[in-house]
């Protein structure tokens, strides 16, 4: 069975999340690569972050927890900056992570 895919969040919702969770946001743009989540790149005065929305009625809770556990063990995975089980304006789960330098 294939899960129902919700539409991508409106630009205003993405920008609202970026400004609520990050400081000094200078830009937000959709990343066209990737298929499992809706991804947006947010740039700030201090770095680059990735805002991911789950298209299905699911939650990033397990992934956010896994990132935190792995980081605690010294594994190089992105730091979770913000996680919301259900972001109010889009109705989707959202997670923001720091960019990991390199390729």
Secondary structure, DSSP 8 states (H G I E B T S, - for coil): ----------HHHHHHHHHHH-SSEEEEEEE-S-SSEEEEEEEESS-EEEEEEESSS--SHHHHHHHHHHHHTT-----EEEEESS-TTT-S-EEEEE--S--
